[in-house]
Amino acid sequence: MSFRLGPAAALSLVLTSGCAATSAPAASNTPGPIAGPTRIAAIRAPLPMIDPARRARIEATFPDIGRLFREAAEKNGLPNAEIGVVVGDRLAFAAGFGARTDAGGDVGADTVFRIGSITKVFTGMALLALRDDGRIGLDDPVTRYVPELGDAVYPTLDSPVITLRNLVTHTSGLPRVGTLKYSDAHGVTEQELGEAARRAVLDFAPGTDARYSNLAMALGGLVVARASGEPTRDFITRRILAPLGMRQTFWDQSDVPTDKLAAGHQRLQGKYQPAGPHWRLGAAEGMGGLYSSVADLARFASYQMTAWPARSERDPGPIRRSSLRESQLSAGLARPGKQAFGVSWVVISDSVLGYLVMHDGGTEGYSACLILGPTRGIGVILLASASDAVDGMARDAFTILAKAERDPDHAPDGAQKAGAIAAGTSPFPPLDLPAGMALGHVIALLARPDRSGITAGFSPGFLQLIRPEQALSIFEAAHEKHGACRVVSVIAASGPGAGEARFDCERGGSLKVELQAQPEGPYLLESLRITPIEPDPKPR
């Protein structure tokens, strides 16, 4: 008898949480707006759920995150800072430190700081919006919109021309700043930016390396202006900020209410002192001009996380959900063991933190960091009116959050054993962490079948197609025949979250378990097949 959980008739179906059609990428000749798919599967993928147990684990970290934040801020002598934790569609935790200005004032979620290069993510979104409208293509040569770049010096005769994709993925070869000057608060003009493009000398052939470039995204902002026919700030405000309700996000220092702006500081002779005049980036503001608050960036973070999973429900924008998702995946050069760039996002796959996207920012007297686990619905925002120390604090806070969300210390005994297999501590071929932890769910359910274990161990998509009662009856039948089981070998590790293992059981017999788990914590099962293994025939 084969126990197989999946979606067809009765209980012998192959279960997945749905399939999504994808549209072809925009051609470089920009033929028109991107059309959506015309045929879609009947099954709809569910919205990501943060179940009560997982939410409780996340919320239990808030005191530790608050304590870490205060201790690190005190140790670094920060004048002020604000941290926020986003869970799903809301700012679930926020804490302030210090005074808004040297004269006093509270620091809160609505305190406004300059966010510097996090602006690049908004500029990348603006380029995707224009791509979706059919007005540009990511693989268009930048000279189509910035002809001044035609005079740039390339390093080799076989160098390809710089494309918009090269700009947003920092693979253009353009220098970090080049001849562009913006730190003296004079207000950068379009002519100055064009001249910096003309005089650029590339560090490498486009597409062969990845190095961060402010000049590249300043030119990206110029493309937004020239392709849209309106100033960069106006297009981003109309298309992104206003629809998201980001009313505490500004382009000019003079527009920030005086009772909301945190005063910038810089470290001089070991102490923080008031920073100089704010940079006026003008035509280059697409690379770093925005001011914002933790509350507004929480709205932005929550919107970013609506990109997952792909699904058929209404797509309200402000850009296509598929384009939002695209921005969070590697869009340029990607090499094993190295971080990659999506559309302006830094994309990281970390053995501890999992898949995440992030961006930081630093300008005169301010620093900022935004880290998201977009498929898991969690994020950390950290803003400070000081020029350093923020990235490490934000990453440490996200580490606390991610570890608790995965909850390895409180996994069932079976999950801990399977986790050891995933970590490669057994003599068998190692499973990856998602498959190993999912295997632990199966071990626990075979030892003690119960409905709560079913609902906690399987994805919402699975449980939409196979009711918990149906799945429970299968585990009860397997337990009655075989009793508790243990892993004796891993047969195959067949891809992200996928694997096969052999179990030996206390009441005799062996089982082959084939599974597919979600690639991000808490590693819920998306499909499962349990098949009895026939004993080897006895020799005659």
GUNUFI-238830 format. One record per atom (N, C-alpha, C): residue in one letter; x, y, z. Coordinates in steps of 0.2 Angstrom, whole numbers, plus 5000, padded with zeros to 4 digits. Atoms other than C-alpha are relative to their C-alpha. Example, Ala and Ser with C-alpha at 12.3 -4.5 7.8 and 13.67 -1.06 7.14 Angstrom:
# residues 2
A500449945000
A506249785039
A500450065000
S499649944999
S506849955036
S499650055003
***
This chain:
# residues 540
M500449945000
M500050005000
M500450065000
S499649945001
S500750174995
S499650065003
F500449954997
F500250325006
F500350074996
R499849955004
R500350474994
R499550065001
L500449944999
L499750654998
L500250054994
G499949965005
G499450764983
G499350024997
P500749975002
P498050854973
P499749974993
A500350025006
A497150744960
A499349975003
A500650024997
A495750624965
A500149965006
A499950034994
A495550554982
A500650025004
L499449994996
L497150534991
L500749984996
S499450025004
S498350484977
S500250054995
L499849945004
L498850654970
L500650035001
V499349974999
V500450744967
V499850075002
L500249934997
L500250904978
L500550054999
T499649945000
T500951074974
T499550055002
S500449944998
S500351244980
S499850044994
G500249975006
G499951294962
G500550024995
C499549985004
C500751354947
C499950064997
A500249935003
A500951524939
A500450014993
A499749985007
A501251574921
A500450065001
T499649945000
T502551694918
T500050044993
S500049965006
S502651834905
S500750004997
A499349995003
A504151854893
A500350065002
P499749944999
P505351984897
P499950054994
A500149955005
A505252154888
A500550004995
A499550005005
A506152154872
A500450075000
S499749944999
S507452284870
S499850064995
N500249945004
N506552384856
N499350025003
T500649974996
T505152414869
T499450004996
P500650005005
P503652364858
P499350035003
G500649984997
G502352414871
G499949985007
P500150024993
P501652384888
P500049925000
I500050075000
I501952204894
I499349975002
A500750034999
A500452094893
A500049955005
G500050064995
G499951974906
G499849944997
P500250065003
P499651794904
P499349994998
T500750005002
T498051744895
T499749935002
R500250064997
R497951564902
R500349995007
I499750014994
I498151524920
I499749945003
A500250064997
A497951374931
A499450015005
A500649994996
A496351354941
A500250005007
I499850004993
I497251324957
I500450075002
R499749944998
R497751484966
R500449995006
A499550004995
A499251504977
A499750045006
P500349964995
P498751564994
P500550065002
L499549954997
L499451725002
L500449975006
P499650034994
P500851695014
P499750025007
M500350004994
M500251665031
M500550005006
I499650004994
I501051705048
I499649975005
D500450044995
D500251575059
D500150035007
P499949974993
P499951625078
P500649975003
A499450024996
A501351515084
A500650034997
R499449975003
R502651585072
R500050085002
R500049934998
R502051765076
R500250015007
A499950004993
A502151725094
A500850005001
R499350004999
R503951675092
R500450064998
I499749945002
I504351825082
I499950065005
E500149954995
E503551945095
E500449995006
A499650014994
A504551865109
A500750024999
T499349985001
T506151925101
T500050085001
F500049934999
F505552105103
F500450035006
P499649974995
P506352135120
P500749994999
D499350025001
D507952055115
D500350054994
I499849955005
I508052165099
I500050075003
G499949934997
G507652325109
G500650015004
R499449994996
R508952285121
R500750004996
L499450005004
L510252245108
L500150074997
F500049935003
F509752415099
F500350055005
R499849954995
R509952515115
R500849995002
E499350014998
E511652435120
E500450024995
A499649985005
A512352455103
A500050074999
A500149935001
A511752635101
A500450035006
E499649974995
E512552675118
E500749994999
K499350015001
K514152585114
K500350044995
N499749965006
N514352675098
N499950085001
G500149934999
G513852845106
G499650034995
L500549975005
L512452875093
L499650065003
P500449944997
P511553045096
P499349985000
N500750025001
N509952965090
N499949944995
A500150055005
A509252815081
A499349985001
E500750035000
E507552725077
E500149934997
I500050075003
I507352535074
I499249984999
G500750035001
G505752455067
G500049934998
V500150075003
V505252275064
V499349994997
V500650015004
V504052235051
V499849935000
V500350075000
V502952075052
V499450014995
G500550005004
G501852055037
G499850074998
D500349945003
D500752205033
D500150065006
R500049954995
R501252305049
R500650015003
L499449994996
L502552385059
L499949985007
A500250044994
A502552265074
A500450035006
F499649984995
F503852345084
F500550064998
A499549945002
A504852515085
A500250025007
A499649984994
A506052585098
A500450064998
G499549945001
G506952755098
G500550015005
F499449994995
F508552805106
F500250074999
G499749945000
G509252975111
G499550064999
A500449955002
A508553145106
A500050024993
R500149995007
R507953205089
R500550054998
T499549955001
T509153355090
T500450025006
D499649994994
D510453415102
D499650055005
A500449964996
A509153535109
A499449965004
G500550044997
G508053385113
G499549984995
G500550035004
G506453305106
G500049935000
D500150075000
D505753135106
D500249974993
V499950045006
V506353005093
V499549944999
G500550055001
G504952895086
G499949974993
A500050035007
A504352795071
A499850054995
D500249945005
D503752965063
D500650054999
T499549965001
T505453045065
T500449994993
V499750005007
V506253085048
V500750015000
F499350005002
F508053045043
F500150004993
R499850015007
R508953045027
R500249934999
I499950075000
I508952875020
I500549984994
G499450015005
G510352905006
G499849954995
S500050055006
S510552754994
S499549955000
I500750045001
I508952664999
I499650034995
T500449965005
T508252794987
T500149964993
K499950035006
K509052684973
K499549944999
V500550055001
V507752544976
V499450034997
F500549975003
F506452674972
F500150024993
T499849995007
T507352724957
T499949944995
G500150065004
G507452544951
G499349984999
M500750015001
M505552524954
M499750054995
A500349955005
A505252684943
A500249974993
L499750035007
L506352604929
L499549944998
L500550055001
L505252444931
L499350024998
A500749975002
A503652544930
A500050024993
L500049985007
L504252624914
L500149944995
R500050065004
R504752454907
R499349974999
D500750035001
D503052384911
D499550044996
D500449965005
D502252534902
D500250004993
G499850005007
G503252494887
G500450064997
R499749945002
R504252654887
R500849995000
I499350025001
I505952574890
I500149935001
G499850074999
G506852404891
G500649995004
L499450014996
L508052344904
L500649994996
D499450025004
D509252284890
D500150054995
D499849945004
D509152454881
D500750035001
P499449964998
P510852544879
P499850065003
V500149944996
V510952684891
V500050064995
T499949955004
T511452794877
T499450024996
R500749985003
R509652794870
R499750055004
Y500449954996
Y509152904884
Y500650055003
V499549964997
V510852974890
V500650004994
P499550005005
P511853004874
P500750035002
E499449984997
E513153094884
E500549945002
L499650054998
L513752924889
L500449964994
G499650035006
G514352884871
G500750025000
D499349985000
D515952974875
D500449965006
A499750044995
A516352854890
A500649964997
V499450045002
V518052764889
V499949935002
Y500150074999
Y517852574888
Y500749975001
P499350024999
P519252464894
P500349954995
T499850055005
T519252334880
T499650014993
L500449995007
L518752334861
L499449965000
D500650055001
D517552184864
D499550025006
S500549984994
S516652274879
S499350014997
P500749985002
P514752274876
P499850075003
V500249934998
V513852444878
V499649995006
I500350004993
I513152484895
I499250004999
T500750005000
T511352444897
T499650025006
L500449984994
L509952494909
L500149945005
R499950054995
R510152324917
R500750005003
N499449994997
N511952354920
N500050065005
L500049954995
L511552514929
L499749985007
V500450024994
V510252434941
V500449955004
T499750064996
T511352284945
T500850025001
H499449984998
H512952384947
H500649964996
T499550045004
T513852284933
T500250044994
S499949965006
S514052434921
S500850024999
G499349985000
G515952464925
G500150075001
L500049934998
L515552644929
L500450015007
P499749994993
P516652714943
P499550025005
R500549984995
R515852744960
R499750075000
V500249935000
V515752924958
V500350044993
G499749975006
G516952974943
G500150085002
T499949934999
T516953164941
T499450045003
L500649974998
L515253194948
L500250035008
K499949974994
K515353314963
K499350025003
Y500749994997
Y513853324975
Y500150025008
S499949994993
S514553344993
S500150075003
D499949934997
D514653534994
D499450045000
A500649974999
A512853564994
A499850054995
H500149955005
H512853664978
H499449994995
G500650025004
G511353574969
G500349984993
V499750035006
V511953454955
V499550024994
T500449995006
T511353504938
T500049944995
E500050055005
E510853394923
E500650014996
Q499449995004
Q512253474913
Q500649965004
E499450034996
E513553414927
E499949935000
L500050075001
L512853244927
L500149974993
G499850025007
G512953234908
G500750004999
E499249995001
E514753294909
E500349945004
A499750064997
A515153154922
A499949944996
A500150065004
A514453024910
A500550014994
R499650005005
R515453094896
R500749995002
R499350004998
R517053094906
R500249935004
A500050064997
A516752924913
A500649954997
V499650055002
V518152794912
V499849935004
L500250064997
L517552614915
L500549965003
D499550044996
D518352504928
D500149934997
F500050075003
F517952344919
F499450004994
A500550015005
A516952284904
A499349985003
P500750014997
P515052294907
P499849925000
G500350064999
G514352134914
G500549955002
T499450044998
T516052054919
T500150005007
D499949994993
D516052114937
D499450045003
A500549964996
A514952194950
A500350045005
R499849954995
R515452354959
R499650055001
Y500549954999
Y514352474967
Y500250074997
S499949935003
S514152644958
S499550055001
N500449955000
N513352794963
N499850044994
L500149975007
L513552874946
L499549964996
A500550045004
A512652724938
A499350025002
M500749994998
M511052754948
M499850075000
A500249935002
A511152944946
A499850004993
L500250005007
L511152904927
L499349965000
G500750035000
G509652784931
G499550055001
G500549954998
G508752924939
G499950054994
L500049965006
L509153034923
L499649974995
V500450045005
V508352894912
V499350015002
V500749994998
V506752904923
V499850064997
A500249945002
A506653084920
A499950014992
R500149995007
R506953084901
R499549954997
A500550045003
A505952934897
A499350015002
S500749984997
S504452994908
S499850064998
G500249935001
G504553174903
G499850045006
E500149964994
E504453234921
E500649995004
P499450004996
P505753264934
P499949935004
T499950064996
T506353104943
T499650005006
R500350004993
R505653154960
R499250004999
D500749995001
D503953194952
D499749934998
F500350075003
F503753024943
F500049955006
I499950054994
I504352924959
I499450025005
T500549984995
T503153024970
T499349984998
R500750025002
R501653004959
R499949934999
R500150075002
R501952824954
R500149955006
I499850044995
I502652754970
I499850025007
L500149974993
L502652864986
L499250015001
A500749984999
A500852934984
A499549935001
P500550064999
P499952764981
P500249965006
L499950044994
L500852684996
L499950045006
G500249964994
G500352825007
G500650025004
M499449984997
M502152875011
M500050085001
R500049925000
R501753055017
R500550035005
Q499449974996
Q503253065029
Q500749994996
T499450005004
T504453045014
T500150064995
F499949945003
F505253195006
F500650004996
W499449995004
W506453254993
W500550065003
D499749944998
D506953425001
D500050005008
Q500049984992
Q507553465019
Q499550055002
S500549954998
S506453615018
S499349985001
D500750035000
D504953505016
D499849965006
V500150044994
V505153405032
V499850055005
P500349964995
P504153475046
P500650015005
T499449994995
T505453555059
T499949965006
D500050044994
D504753455073
D500049924999
K499950075001
K505053285064
K500749994997
L499350015003
L506853305056
L500549995006
A499450024995
A508253215066
A500650044997
A499449965002
A509853325065
A500549954999
G499550045002
G511253245056
G500750015004
H499450004996
H512953205065
H500649974996
Q499450045002
Q514753155060
Q500550005005
R499550014995
R516153085070
R500650044999
L499449965001
L517553205073
L500450005007
Q499550014994
Q519053165085
Q499649965005
G500350054996
G518053025092
G499350025003
K500749984997
K516453115096
K499550034994
Y500549985005
Y514853155086
Y499950075001
Q500149935000
Q514653335081
Q499550014994
P500449995006
P513353415070
P500350004994
A499750015007
A513553375052
A499950074996
G500149945005
G513753505038
G499450014997
P500649995004
P512453565026
P499849944996
H500350065003
H511353435018
H500250004992
W499850015007
W511953375000
W499350024996
R500649995004
R510753444987
R500249974993
L499850055005
L510853304974
L499750024993
G500349975006
G509753394961
G499949944995
A500150055006
A509853294944
A500249935002
A499750074998
A510753154953
A499649975006
E500350034994
E509453124967
E499749935000
G500250075001
G508952964960
G500449955004
M499650044997
M510452894968
M500050005008
G500049994993
G510152954986
G499750065003
G500249934997
G509053104989
G499450005005
L500650004996
L507553044999
L500150005008
Y500150004992
Y507153075018
Y499449965001
S500650044999
S505952955026
S500049985008
S500050024993
S505452885043
S499949925000
V500150074999
V505352705050
V499249984998
A500750015001
A503452715049
A499849994992
D500150005008
D503452755030
D500449944997
L499650065003
L504852625026
L499649945002
A500450064999
A503752495035
A499549994995
R500550015005
R502352535023
R500449974993
F499650025006
F503652515009
F500249935000
A499850074999
A504352355016
A499449955000
S500550055001
S502652275018
S499749994993
Y500250015007
Y502252315000
Y500549964996
Q499550055004
Q503852234994
Q499949935001
M500150074998
M503352075003
M499449974997
T500650035003
T501752064994
T500149974993
A499850035006
A502752004979
A499949935000
W499950074999
W502751834986
W499349975003
P499850045006
P502051704981
P499650034994
A500349985006
A501551724963
A499349975001
R500750024999
R499651714963
R499550034995
S500549985005
S498051754953
S499650065002
E500449954997
E497251884964
E500250074997
R499949935003
R497052064959
R500750035002
D499449974999
D498652164957
D499950075000
P500249935000
P498352334963
P500650054999
G499449965001
G500152404960
G500350035006
P499949955006
P500952534960
P500449974995
I499750035006
I502052424949
I499749925000
R500250075000
R501652244943
R500349965005
R499750044995
R501852114956
R500649964998
S499450045002
S502952014945
S500650044999
S499449965001
S504052154942
S500350025007
L499849994993
L504152184961
L500449945002
R499750064998
R504652004963
R500750004996
E499450005005
E505952024948
E500550045004
S499549964998
S506752164957
S500449975006
Q499750034994
Q507152054972
Q500449934999
L499750065002
L507951914962
L500650034996
S499449985004
S509751914954
S499850024993
A500249975007
A509552024938
A500650014996
G499449995003
G511352034934
G500549945001
L499550054999
L513051944937
L499949975006
A500150044994
A512851804950
A500549955000
R499550054999
R514351704956
R499949965007
P500050044994
P514351564969
P500450035006
G499649984994
G514751624986
G500050085001
K500049925000
K514551814982
K499350025000
Q500649975001
Q513151924984
Q499850034993
A500249975007
A512151984969
A499650065001
F500449955000
F511152124964
F499349984996
G500750005004
G509252124959
G500050074997
V500149935003
V508552284952
V500150055006
S499849964995
S509452394964
S500149975007
W499950044994
W509252274979
W500649965000
V499450054999
V510752174986
V499649945002
V500450074999
V510151994985
V500549955004
I499550044996
I510951874998
I499649935002
S500250064997
S510751695002
S500549975005
D499550014994
D511451655019
D499849945004
S500250064997
S511551495028
S499650005007
V500449994994
V510851565044
V499450044999
L500649965001
L509751705038
L499649994995
G500550025005
G509051625023
G500150054994
Y500149955006
Y508551725007
Y499850075003
L500249944998
L508551905010
L500250054995
V499849945004
V508652075001
V500150065005
M499949944996
M509352235008
M500350064996
H499649945003
H510052405005
H500150055006
D499849954995
D510952535016
D500150064997
G499949935003
G511252715014
G500450045005
G499749964996
G512352845020
G500150074997
T499949935003
T512453035017
T500350045005
E499749964996
E513053185026
E499750005007
G500350004993
G512753145045
G499449955001
Y500650054999
Y511453005042
Y500249934997
S499950075003
S511452815039
S499449965001
A500750035000
A510052695036
A500249934997
C499950075002
C509852505033
C499349975000
L500650045001
L508352405027
L500149934998
I499950075002
I508352215027
I499449965000
L500650035000
L506952105022
L500149924998
G500150075003
G506551915021
G499450004997
P500749995003
P505251945008
P499649944999
T500450055001
T504651775006
T499749975007
R500250024993
R504451755025
R499650065004
G500449954998
G503551925028
G500350035006
I499749974994
I504851995041
I500650054997
G499549955002
G506052145040
G500250045006
V499849954995
V507052265050
V500250074997
I499849935003
I507352455047
I500350035006
L499649964995
L508652555056
L500250064997
L499949935002
L508852745054
L500450035006
A499649964995
A510152855063
A500350064997
S499749935002
S510753035062
S500849995002
A499350004999
A512552975062
A500349964994
S499750025006
S513752915049
S500249934999
D499850075000
D514152735054
D499649965005
A500250054994
A513752585065
A499349974999
V500750025000
V511952555058
V500049934997
D500150065003
D512252405046
D500149945005
G499950054996
G512952295059
G499449995005
M500650004995
M511552335072
M499449974996
A500550025003
A510252305059
A500049924998
R499950075002
R510952135053
R500049965007
D500050044993
D511152075072
D499350005002
A500750004998
A509352125075
A499649954995
F500450055005
F508752025059
F500249935002
T499750074998
T509851875065
T499549985005
I500450024995
I508851875081
I499349984998
L500650015002
L507251885072
L499949934995
A500050055004
A507651755059
A500149935003
K499850064996
K508351625071
K499349985004
A500650024996
A506751635082
A499449984995
E500550025005
E505651625066
E500049934998
R499950075002
R506451465061
R499949955006
D500150044994
D506351405079
D500449935000
P499750065000
P507651265078
P500149975007
D499950024993
D507851255097
D499449975003
H500650034998
H506051205099
H499749954995
A500350055005
A505851085085
A499949945003
P500150064998
P505150915088
P500749965000
D499350045000
D506550775092
D500149984993
G499950025007
G506250715074
G500350054996
A499749945004
A506550885067
A500750015001
Q499349994999
Q508150905076
Q500449954997
K499650055003
K508750735070
K500150014993
A499949995007
A508350775052
A500450074999
G499649945001
G509050945054
G500849995001
A499350025000
A510750865059
A500249974993
I499950035007
I510550765042
I500150064995
A500049945004
A510250935034
A500750035000
A499349974999
A511851005041
A500649964998
G499550045002
G512850865035
G500449965005
T499750034994
T513250785052
T499949925000
S500150085000
S512650605047
S500549984994
P499650035005
P513650485036
P499750004993
F500450015007
F512250495022
F500150074996
P500049935004
P512150625008
P499650055003
P500449954996
P511550785016
P499550034996
L500649965003
L509850855013
L500250085002
D499949934998
D509751045013
D499550015006
L500349984994
L509051135028
L499249995000
P500750015000
P507251145022
P499749934999
A500250075000
A507150965017
A500149965006
G499850044994
G507950905033
G499550025005
M500549984995
M506751005044
M499349974998
A500650025002
A505250955034
A500049925001
L499950074998
L505850775036
L499849995008
G500150004993
G505750805055
G499250005001
H500849994999
H503850855053
H499749934999
V500350065002
V503550685045
V500249955005
I499850054995
I504550585058
I499550015006
A500449994994
A503550675072
A499349984999
L500750025001
L501850645064
L499949924999
L500050075000
L502250455061
L500049975007
A500050024993
A502650445079
A499450015004
R500649984996
R501150535086
R499650044995
P500449965005
P499850585072
P499550045004
D500549954997
D498750735077
D499950064995
R500249955005
R497850865068
R500450075001
S499649945000
S498851015075
S500749994997
G499350015003
G500450935069
G499950004992
I500150005007
I499650915052
I500050084998
T500149935002
T499151105051
T500650045001
A499349974999
A500851155058
A500549984995
G499550035004
G501851045046
G499950014993
F500149995007
F501051075029
F499850074998
S500149945003
S500851225018
S499350025000
P500749985001
P499251325017
P499749974993
G500250025007
G499151274998
G499949925000
F500150084999
F499351085003
F499349995003
L500650014996
L497951105016
L499350024996
Q500649985004
Q496751185003
Q499849954996
L500250055005
L496851034992
L499949935004
I500150064996
I497050895005
I499850025007
R500249984994
R496050925020
R500449975006
P499750034995
P496850905037
P499849935002
E500350064998
E495650765041
E500349944996
Q499850055004
Q496150665026
Q500849995001
A499350024999
A498050685029
A500149975007
L499950044994
L497850635047
L499849935000
S500250075001
S496950475042
S500549964997
I499450045003
I498450425032
I500549995005
F499550014994
F499650455046
F499849955005
E500350054995
E498550365058
E500149934997
A499950075003
A498550215046
A500749985000
A499350025000
A500350215044
A500349995007
H499850014993
H500650235063
H499849935002
E500350064998
E499450085066
E500449944998
K499650065003
K500449975054
K500750005002
H499250004999
H502250035057
H500250035006
G499749974994
G502350135073
G500450054999
A499549945001
A503650265076
A500649974995
C499550025005
C505050265063
C500650055001
R499449965000
R506850335061
R500350004994
V499650005006
V507950385047
V500649965000
V499350045000
V509250265042
V500450014994
S499649985005
S509750335026
S499750054996
V500349965005
V509550475014
V500149984993
I499950035006
I509250404997
I500250064995
A499849955005
A509350574987
A499950075003
A500249924998
A509450764990
A500050034993
S500149995007
S508650814974
S499850074998
G500149935002
G508551004974
G499850045006
P500249964994
P508051144985
P499449985003
G500650024996
G506851084999
G499849934998
A500250065002
A506750914990
A500549945002
G499650064998
G507350734995
G499649945001
E500350074999
E507050554998
E500449975006
A499750034994
A507450455014
A499749935001
R500350074998
R507250275020
R499950005008
F500150014993
F506450245037
F499949935002
D500250064997
D506450095048
D499650015005
C500649984995
C504950075059
C500049945006
E500050044994
E504749995076
E499649945000
R500450065001
R503349875071
R500249964994
G499850045005
G504349805057
G499950044993
G500149975006
G504549855039
G500450074999
S499649945002
S505350005030
S499650054996
L500449955005
L504650165021
L500550044996
K499749955004
K505250275007
K499650065001
V500349945000
V504850455010
V500350054995
E499849955005
E504850574996
E499750075001
L500349944998
L504550755000
L500250074996
Q499849945002
Q504550934994
Q499850065005
A500249954995
A504651085006
A500150074998
Q499949935002
Q504551265005
Q500750025002
P499349984999
P506351345003
P500150045006
E499949964995
E506051465017
E499749985006
G500450024993
G505651445036
G499350025000
P499950064996
P504651365043
P500049944997
Y499950065004
Y504951245029
Y499449955000
L500750045000
L503151185027
L500049954994
L500050055005
L502851025017
L499550024994
E500449995005
E502151055000
E499849944996
S500250075002
S502050874994
S500449955003
L499850064996
L502350705002
L499849944997
R500250075002
R502350524996
R500449955005
I499750064996
I502650375008
I499849944997
T500150075003
T502850205001
T500449955004
P499650054996
P503250045010
P500549974995
I499550035004
I504849965004
I499949925001
E500150085000
E504649775000
E500749975003
P499450034998
P505949665009
P500349974995
D499650045005
D507349584999
D499849935000
P500250075000
P506849414994
P500549965003
K499550054997
K507649275004
K500349964995
P499750045005
P508949174995
P499749935001
R500350075000
R508348994990
R500649955002
***
